[in-house]
Structures are given as C-alpha cells and as structure tokens.
Amino acid sequence: MHLLQQTLLPAAGRPEDLYLRLDGPSGPRPIPTKDQGDVTLRAGETLSTDTFFGSFYNAYWQRYAPPGPLAVALDFGGDGWLRIHEATGQGTVLLSEHPLHDEPGPTVIEFAPVHGGPGSAPDSRIFVEIEATAPGPLRAIDFVSRDTAPRRNVRLSIGLCTFNQEAYFADTLAALARLAEAEPALGTVHVVNQGAPFASDRIRALLRAPRFQLVEQRNLGGCGGFTRSLIEAQNAAPPATHHLMMDDDIVLDARLISRAIRFLSFTTGDIALGGAMFDGLRPRVMYEAGAFLTPDNTVAPYCQNVDLTDPGQQDHFNQPVATDYNAWWFCILPLERTRRIGLPAPIFIRGDDFEYGQRLARDGVPTVTLPGIGVWHEPFHAKPEGWQAYYDLRNRLIFGATHSDKVRQLSLFRILGLLVRPCLTHRYMLAELRLKAVADFLKGPEGLFAQDPEDLHGDVMALARVNAPEKLDDAVWKKRPVTPGRPPPEGLRALVLGSLASLLGTGLLPHRSGPEPVLLAADTHPATTTRQAYVMTNETRSYHQRLAPDRARLWALIWQALRMARQYRHEIGAASAAWADGIGRFQRPEAWARILGTHIETAGKRRIDDYCA
C-alpha cells in the first residue's frame, strides 16, 4: 500500500466544516483540532469527508498522477459502517458499504470508481462516511494505492518574500519549522526580507534553524523577492526538484504542503501545482481557485465568492479545471523547467505570476490548482485602491504586448475609458497613476528598465501620496447606510453621451451641496458621481474615502488623458514590438544580477552571494 492522501483534523482557528462534518441525533457537534488528539465518535454519529479539505479529488489524480487501484485505510476503534461515495456530474454514487468492528490495526477497503477509473471520463470526487453504532476513537482515514508506488523523488524548497509583515510571518515560519521536523522531503526555506530588519525575537530564533536561509535585500517588490528565492533555489545544494512560492501575509495549514508533495510524487509529467485562496475576512468563502486569462486581457478567477461549507459547492471540483495560472500566494514550480524558461521580468509586482505561468505553459507545463489545498489571505477588495493601480495597468499592457497569442492588446477606446472614467468620478489619484502607467509602457523595455526599480517605485509612491483622497474614520462612517447603486448606461452611444454629460456637468455647472452619499466602489461611475462629492467604500466597509470634484484638476487631467490617448494610438505598435522583442533580455540571470547587486553563478554552481546594501 502507498499513501496518497491523509484525512486531516481541523487546524486551530480555521473553519472545521472545511475539513470534516460530524452529525448526530442531536445535530452537528464540534470536532477536535489537530492539536487536541483523535476524534471519538459516539453511537449514532456520522462523520463525513464531503468537504473541501476532506474529499479525494480522483479526477485530478487520474489525469495528472494516476494512482492505480484505490482503497481506504481506516483506523477506527468502534463499531459501525464505512460508506465510500463518488460524486460526479450525474449525482452521487455509493461505491462501497463495509461493516466496521473494533479490531487492532487499520482496516483496508478496496473500491473502484464508476466514473473516475483508469481510462474513464474525468468526472470523479471521492468522499467517505463513517457511521458509528458503538463509540470509538477515529485515528486515521487514508486514501491509498494498492500497488502504484510514487514515480518521483520530490524534494521541495520554499521561497518566502516578506516586507514588514512580522505578525503573520512569524506564524508562517513557526508552522514551517514544525513541518520540517516531520516532512523529510522539505529542503531549504529561503526567506527574502525586503523590509526593515526583523524586530521579532521569535522570527530571529526561528531563522536560526538549519533549514532556513535568510537573504536581506532592498525592496524590489514581490517579483524581486520571489525571483531572488528562485535564484537561490536554482543554485542551492543539495538541489531541490520543486520550489514553492508563498506570500508573507497568509494563514497557512502547513500539513497541506505535505499533501502537495505527495501528489507531486505521483505525477507523470511536470506541472505547476497551485493552492486556492480563501477570503481571510470570510474564511469559509473561496476567493479564487486558480484563474483564467481572457482574450480581452483581463483575469477571471475560478470559483470566486463561493461558500464551500455548503456541501453542494464541492461539485465545482469534480472535474479538472484548466486554469491558466495560480497566484503566488501558494504555487509550486518545477525547478528544472524554471532553469530552462528563465526568470521573471523585473516588473516589481502584479503580473509576474500569470506571465510566468504562460511561459511555463508554452514549455508544456500546465498549471494545476489542486482542490484540497489552500491558504487564507486578506481579499484585495479589503483595501482602497492605491499605488498598485500603476502596476496593474502597466503590466497588463506589457503582457498584452508579449503574449499576443493569448490575449488582445488594450484598444485605444479601452485605454481612453481607463483614463477618463476616474477623472469623471473624482478619483484623481487613479487617473494620475494610470497616465504614468501608459507613458512608462510606451517607453519600451529599454526605456523603462533603464530606471532602477526601487527608484521608480519611489516615484509611484510619491505620485499616490500627493493625490491620495481624504481618508475618513471607519467607525463613524460604518453607521451611514450605503446609497443604493444605479447601473451605468448600456451601449457605446449611451456610455459616450453619459460621460460627456458628466464632464460638462461637473466641469461647468454648480456642484451639489447637502448630504454626501456613501457608494460602493463598484457603483461609482459618472451617472452616480456627477457634480457631487461622495464617500467610497466596499462591501465589508473596511475603508471609507471622501472624493470631491475639483474643476481645475478635472479639466487638466482630461486634457492629459486625451493627449495620452493620442500618443498611445501612434506609438502602440512600435512599443508592443519593442516589448515582444526585448523583454527576454531582462529575464536572464545577468539582468537580475545587476538589479540585485550580486554575482549570480551558473546553474551548475550552488551558491549566490548575499546582497550587500
């Protein structure tokens, strides 16, 4: 027997119904966490693994890591029944029902999926139920292969990029330190600190452990931190086979890293293995389980805003989903392939993960966002827009130029809308940042990357600070109800006429006085903001900003937007060609060596000099 997947007790502080469900005659009851020992089933209770972390995603295994004949290895010290179910697009099938008795050692029950067996259609998720007729401790539920051994000897390194997030980061390091004691396949944890020197005694103590390596470097954004960790991993001794990228501000159940290692050890080909992100403010709600790149150069998350404690929602994962990329809050890359395709380009933040995912795909490496693996992260809508908007647009334009086989470049009309709309809704900081983003893209790689990325980021931050809207007291403004939103005009003609009316109204007519409406960010458009100040917030009311019309700034920015649109029309062809032809030079180790201020040795060597400030 060869272990495929262990069933996990809930992690402390995480929603237990994402792991297991326990029901009895008097209804559900709490399940012990992994730190509290085994769960004891009472007579009449039923435990189910029909959950996100409890299911065995057989269709994913059959496609990427064929496990051979399957079985469940159960260690239960009571009497009852084991039922093995297969969930498919056609419903749920009972595969096996087996009586249980209090016997020493595990009981192994073989089963054969109806829909998800070898060579069959990939539409299969397996879960089990244990009904207790006499009480007893439940010590293990393992999915195993009867005769298929692991195909790969996986050794995993980890790259953690951090910037002044010590509270979250200390917990992540502690979890990894515990994992290192139990997981022999875990290699070096490369910590790249781009913020202030660590003040936490706890962090400094954890970093003294043998498997942790600390690199201190200047702030080069998430891209610079992750790239440095990748360089470290490529040149480390002993070498790893895979490298895990993780954010510094996640909540991590480190046992899921072992689950990922187990899956990778059975794969038949190279994959990039990703984990989903749960909404840190709504920890039962999926934020994103991988994402797609649409032809119009936007990102479409899979399974967004789905409450996965609803058992019916698990069917989102009965079949493999061919996501285009997985964000680097949790993504494992095959190291040998990273040596072949090169490093990310130095784009600071926003887009390095999906651009690199496309380069891996071109090299025959698919991205697999494996269900049953995930982290918790604060959702991006929890904070107001800021300097990140510059990188969002600039890097989107770069991607459109360098991956024209995948997406269309943004049209002139689209660019004009992205520049004009924030002017008409008094979001002048956003307008300024987007103007700079377009201008910097049009410089081409040689022009843009001639400026040091840290200096460029300083310019972006300064631009955001000067134009920042007024921040209001959240506690006071949460008491104000949100004004019901109105849909924007539909159709191109209505959109143009509405924007023109808003420009003339705000730019020429007296501004409205009286109570200022509270609008959700999604409801701010020219039809709702013309001639009036308002307060912008989000659905969770985690921020409140006051945005007021300024006639002089409005006309100045509209004029700049029209000039920039004209420049974009004339230069987009040449700029896109320059990016397509020239970006490769900045994805090479020697380009990063200049940025990092280090000497990077060839892949055959095993070290990289520490960055010297």
Stockholm file with secondary structure:
# STOCKHOLM 1.0

chainA/1-613         MHLLQQTLLPAAGRPEDLYLRLDGPSGPRPIPTKDQGDVTLRAGETLSTDTFFGSFYNAYWQRYAPPGPLAVALDFGGDGWLRIHEATGQGTVLLSEHPLHDEPGPTVIEFAPVHGGPGSAPDSRIFVEIEATAPGPLRAIDFVSRDTAPRRNVRLSIGLCTFNQEAYFADTLAALARLAEAEPALGTVHVVNQGAPFASDRIRALLRAPRFQLVEQRNLGGCGGFTRSLIEAQNAAPPATHHLMMDDDIVLDARLISRAIRFLSFTTGDIALGGAMFDGLRPRVMYEAGAFLTPDNTVAPYCQNVDLTDPGQQDHFNQPVATDYNAWWFCILPLERTRRIGLPAPIFIRGDDFEYGQRLARDGVPTVTLPGIGVWHEPFHAKPEGWQAYYDLRNRLIFGATHSDKVRQLSLFRILGLLVRPCLTHRYMLAELRLKAVADFLKGPEGLFAQDPEDLHGDVMALARVNAPEKLDDAVWKKRPVTPGRPPPEGLRALVLGSLASLLGTGLLPHRSGPEPVLLAADTHPATTTRQAYVMTNETRSYHQRLAPDRARLWALIWQALRMARQYRHEIGAASAAWADGIGRFQRPEAWARILGTHIETAGKRRIDDYCA
#=GR chainA/1-613 SS CEEEEECCCCCTTSCGGGTCEEEETTEECCCCCTTSCCEEECTTCEEECCSTTTCBCHHHHHHHSCCCSEEEEEEESSEEEEEEEEEETTEEEEEEEEEECCCSSCEEEEECCSSSSTTSCSCCEEEEEEEEEECEEEEEEEEEESSCCCSCCCCEEEEEEESSCHHHHHHHHHHHHHHHHHCTTEEEEEEEECSSCCCCHHHHHHTTSTTEEEEECCCCHHHHHHHHHHHHHHTCSSCCSEEEEECSSCBCCTHHHHHHHHHHHHCSSCCEEEEEEEETTEEEEEEESSEEECTTSCEEESSTTEETTSGGGGGGGSSCCCCSBCCTTEEEEEHHHHHHHCCCCSCCSSSHHHHHHHHHHHTTCCEEEEEEEEEEECCGGGSCCCTHHHHHHHHHHHHHHHCTTTSCCCCHHHHHHHHHHHHHTTCHHHHHHHHHHHHHHHTHHHHHTTSCHHHHHHHHHHHHHHTCCEECCHHHHTTSCCCCCCCCCCSHHHHHHHHHHHHHHHHHSCCCCSCCCEEEGGGCSHHHHTTSCEEEECTTCCCEEEECCCHHHHHHHHHHHHHHHHHHHHHHHHHHHHHHHHGGGGGSHHHHHHHHTSCBCCTTSCCBCCCCC
#=GC SS_cons         CEEEEECCCCCTTSCGGGTCEEEETTEECCCCCTTSCCEEECTTCEEECCSTTTCBCHHHHHHHSCCCSEEEEEEESSEEEEEEEEEETTEEEEEEEEEECCCSSCEEEEECCSSSSTTSCSCCEEEEEEEEEECEEEEEEEEEESSCCCSCCCCEEEEEEESSCHHHHHHHHHHHHHHHHHCTTEEEEEEEECSSCCCCHHHHHHTTSTTEEEEECCCCHHHHHHHHHHHHHHTCSSCCSEEEEECSSCBCCTHHHHHHHHHHHHCSSCCEEEEEEEETTEEEEEEESSEEECTTSCEEESSTTEETTSGGGGGGGSSCCCCSBCCTTEEEEEHHHHHHHCCCCSCCSSSHHHHHHHHHHHTTCCEEEEEEEEEEECCGGGSCCCTHHHHHHHHHHHHHHHCTTTSCCCCHHHHHHHHHHHHHTTCHHHHHHHHHHHHHHHTHHHHHTTSCHHHHHHHHHHHHHHTCCEECCHHHHTTSCCCCCCCCCCSHHHHHHHHHHHHHHHHHSCCCCSCCCEEEGGGCSHHHHTTSCEEEECTTCCCEEEECCCHHHHHHHHHHHHHHHHHHHHHHHHHHHHHHHHGGGGGSHHHHHHHHTSCBCCTTSCCBCCCCC
//
